[in-house]
Amino acid sequence: MTPEFLIANVTLFLLAIFLGFELITKVPATLHTPLMSGANAISGISIIGALIGANVLYDGGDTVLSGILAFVAIVLAMINVVGGFAVTNRMLNMIAGKKRGGK
């Protein structure tokens, strides 16, 4: 890995952190939960990326580190996906309960 490649990746990572922080702090509290539960479902993309990373090890990769990192990424992304859908389901049940009780 060249120093230029590393600097470019670190810069991109820091910009993504800054952008994510700025976006989340600008979201009103009433929209935060629906927005985050929908965004958590996007973690499915992370799962696919982690599966591809795990495949690198399976295809004869030179290090076990990629397999370990892929496993950790799959576990964390699955927790995020399941949690996002659980929050969304709970929100929808709360809304449906209000509509039933008001009629």
C-alpha positions in Angstrom: 0.0 0.0 0.0 1.5 3.3 -1.1 1.5 6.3 1.2 -0.6 8.3 -1.3 -3.3 5.5 -1.3 -3.3 5.5 2.5 -3.6 9.3 2.8 -6.5 9.3 0.3 -8.4 6.6 2.2 -7.9 8.3 5.6 -9.0 11.6 4.1 -12.1 10.0 2.6 -12.9 8.3 5.9 -12.5 11.5 7.9 -14.7 13.4 5.4 -17.4 10.7 5.7 -17.3 11.0 9.5 -17.7 14.8 9.2 -20.5 14.6 6.7 -22.4 12.0 8.7 -22.1 14.1 11.9 -23.3 17.2 10.1 -26.2 15.4 8.6 -27.4 13.8 11.8 -27.1 16.9 13.9 -29.3 18.8 11.3 -32.2 16.3 11.5 -35.1 17.4 13.7 -35.9 15.1 16.6 -39.3 14.1 15.1 -37.6 12.7 12.0 -34.6 11.2 13.6 -36.0 7.7 14.4 -37.7 7.1 11.0 -34.6 8.4 9.2 -32.2 6.2 11.2 -34.3 3.1 11.0 -34.4 3.4 7.2 -30.7 4.2 7.1 -29.9 1.1 9.2 -31.4 -1.0 6.5 -28.7 0.3 4.2 -26.3 -1.8 6.3 -27.3 -4.7 4.0 -24.8 -3.2 1.6 -22.1 -3.5 4.3 -23.1 -7.1 4.7 -22.5 -7.7 1.0 -19.1 -6.0 1.1 -18.1 -8.0 4.1 -19.1 -11.2 2.4 -16.9 -10.2 -0.5 -14.1 -9.5 1.9 -14.6 -13.0 3.5 -14.4 -14.5 0.0 -10.9 -13.0 -0.4 -9.7 -15.1 2.4 -11.5 -18.2 1.1 -10.0 -17.8 -2.4 -6.5 -18.0 -0.9 -5.9 -14.5 0.5 -2.5 -14.1 2.1 -3.8 -12.9 5.5 -6.3 -14.1 8.1 -6.9 -10.5 9.1 -9.3 -9.9 6.2 -11.4 -12.9 7.3 -11.6 -11.7 10.9 -12.5 -8.2 9.8 -15.1 -9.5 7.4 -16.7 -11.6 10.2 -16.8 -8.7 12.6 -18.3 -6.5 9.9 -21.0 -9.1 9.1 -21.9 -9.4 12.8 -22.1 -5.6 13.4 -24.0 -4.9 10.2 -26.5 -7.7 11.0 -27.1 -6.2 14.5 -27.7 -2.8 12.8 -30.1 -4.3 10.2 -32.1 -6.2 12.8 -32.2 -3.3 15.2 -33.3 -0.9 12.4 -36.2 -3.2 11.4 -37.2 -3.7 15.1 -37.3 0.1 15.6 -39.3 0.6 12.5 -41.7 -2.2 13.5 -42.2 -0.7 16.9 -42.9 2.8 15.5 -45.4 1.4 13.1 -47.2 -0.5 15.9 -47.3 2.7 18.0 -48.8 4.6 15.1 -51.3 1.8 14.3 -52.3 1.7 18.0 -53.1 5.4 18.0 -55.3 5.0 14.9 -57.2 2.1 16.4 -57.8 3.7 19.8 -59.1 6.9 18.2 -61.9 5.3 16.2 
